[in-house]
Amino acid sequence: MESILHSHYPWLSAPILIVAPMMKITMAPLAVAGSKAGGFGFLAGGFDLTSLADDLAEAARLLQDADISAPEGVLPIGVGFQNWGSDVRLAMAALEKHPPAAVWFFAPKRLADLLPWAREVRAVTGGRTKVWVQVGSVGQALEVAKTTRPDVLVLQGTDAGGHGLAHSASVISLVPEVVDALAGERIRIPVIAAGGICEGRAAAAALTLGASGVALGTRFLACQEATIAKGYQNEVVRVHDGGITTVRSNLYDVLRGIMGWPKVYDGRGVANRSYLDAQAGMSEEENKKRYEEEMQKGDEGWGAEGRMTTYAGTGVGLVRDVKPAEEIIKEISNDAMLALTKTVARYSEKHVAFGKFSR
Ligand SMILES: Cc1cc2nc3c(=O)[nH]c(=O)nc-3n(C[C@H](O)[C@H](O)[C@H](O)COP(=O)(O)O)c2cc1C
């Protein structure tokens, strides 16, 4: 499956590492830096596409002198959509002008809505732009595979930062079960694992589970090219023990006045003062008022007692410093290969006859 990806996106190094679209954060500088470093950067369109054409034009400018072996006629980056709120006409106008190598669909109101989206993208770009869909369950994966027939499925586990299915499994069970289910139906679609992967060992584990690559969001929050407030970034580096310090909730959408997410989704972020107050019974109205006051404080609005939203995954404790995207990608790729090699070596040393096992 990796060979399919390497043939469609020839600039990718191995193992395949994706910079996930993060609304308002993975903008042109980060998406381009990701692809320049041998990964695959996905510019986040989010749900409000009014600036998408300009963002793609900026990416095209940044890529002008880049030494990247992209297929003819496409930008070597992707574009992510939150389909539940995206205007298809704005999307197509932007994609027609600057076709990216792939689009990434996520969270439509109904999964069936993705089929016309995929058709339009393929028609408007003459099939040059491939279609990726991020899903969060075996059921979603099979339905999308059979209807939309995407080029790639991104399997998002519950550890992921930002929005995802409120009820879902971690990649450790999601990825192998989807791989088996697809094989059972004789469907050949590469899968990418997302959720909780912030460093090389987790990337190696995901590859072992059957993923052809990994997509990371939280790790790139602490990256120099991210479009992110300093207070948010500081908080990502400070917080640890993400299984305890982050929570899934839709409170942060309520506070920020973001309506329209399909009911099955919520978002994972650091449990802050707003969350604790809500748990203690504070009304939404009062909580929103305090949130709006806090917004005036700038970078101080984050932190253990802050109220600003810090979307991040459970892997946040493994994010310890802010680095350029290129360094992060090189480090994770290297560490993943090292982890795989070390694991094999550890068992070989114990004289396990590998040849004995087959399936
Ligand atoms: C701050 C933030 C914003 C996100 N925004 C989007 C988005 O706009 N579209 C999308 O498809 N996924 C979005 N995601 C989810 C990512 O695509 C990905 O599934 C997730 O970051 C992977 O988990 P990780 O954060 O543990 O690496 C976002 C994640 C974060 C942390």
PDBQT file of the ligand as one rigid body, heavy atoms in Angstrom, charges set to zero:
ROOT
HETATM    1  C1  LIG A 401      -6.099  22.144  17.277  1.00  0.00    +0.000 C 
HETATM    2  C2  LIG A 401      -6.623  21.064  16.370  1.00  0.00    +0.000 A 
HETATM    3  C3  LIG A 401      -7.403  21.425  15.286  1.00  0.00    +0.000 A 
HETATM    4  C4  LIG A 401      -7.879  20.441  14.409  1.00  0.00    +0.000 A 
HETATM    5  N1  LIG A 401      -8.599  20.835  13.315  1.00  0.00    +0.000 NA
HETATM    6  C5  LIG A 401      -8.977  19.901  12.399  1.00  0.00    +0.000 A 
HETATM    7  C6  LIG A 401      -9.579  20.295  11.170  1.00  0.00    +0.000 A 
HETATM    8  O1  LIG A 401      -9.800  21.477  10.900  1.00  0.00    +0.000 OA
HETATM    9  N2  LIG A 401      -9.929  19.325  10.282  1.00  0.00    +0.000 N 
HETATM   10  C7  LIG A 401      -9.679  17.998  10.533  1.00  0.00    +0.000 A 
HETATM   11  O2  LIG A 401      -9.981  17.163   9.682  1.00  0.00    +0.000 OA
HETATM   12  N3  LIG A 401      -9.099  17.602  11.693  1.00  0.00    +0.000 NA
HETATM   13  C8  LIG A 401      -8.730  18.517  12.606  1.00  0.00    +0.000 A 
HETATM   14  N4  LIG A 401      -8.082  18.107  13.759  1.00  0.00    +0.000 N 
HETATM   15  C9  LIG A 401      -7.848  16.664  13.990  1.00  0.00    +0.000 C 
HETATM   16  C10 LIG A 401      -6.639  16.170  13.199  1.00  0.00    +0.000 C 
HETATM   17  O3  LIG A 401      -7.024  15.986  11.861  1.00  0.00    +0.000 OA
HETATM   18  C11 LIG A 401      -6.072  14.826  13.693  1.00  0.00    +0.000 C 
HETATM   19  O4  LIG A 401      -7.057  13.835  13.638  1.00  0.00    +0.000 OA
HETATM   20  C12 LIG A 401      -5.538  14.861  15.106  1.00  0.00    +0.000 C 
HETATM   21  O5  LIG A 401      -4.820  16.037  15.356  1.00  0.00    +0.000 OA
HETATM   22  C13 LIG A 401      -4.645  13.649  15.350  1.00  0.00    +0.000 C 
HETATM   23  O6  LIG A 401      -4.413  13.467  16.702  1.00  0.00    +0.000 OA
HETATM   24  P1  LIG A 401      -3.209  14.155  17.531  1.00  0.00    +0.000 P 
HETATM   25  O7  LIG A 401      -3.665  15.563  17.730  1.00  0.00    +0.000 OA
HETATM   26  O8  LIG A 401      -3.180  13.363  18.773  1.00  0.00    +0.000 OA
HETATM   27  O9  LIG A 401      -1.985  14.061  16.697  1.00  0.00    +0.000 OA
HETATM   28  C14 LIG A 401      -7.588  19.079  14.640  1.00  0.00    +0.000 A 
HETATM   29  C15 LIG A 401      -6.774  18.743  15.729  1.00  0.00    +0.000 A 
HETATM   30  C16 LIG A 401      -6.274  19.705  16.570  1.00  0.00    +0.000 A 
HETATM   31  C17 LIG A 401      -5.376  19.313  17.710  1.00  0.00    +0.000 C 
ENDROOT
TORSDOF 0
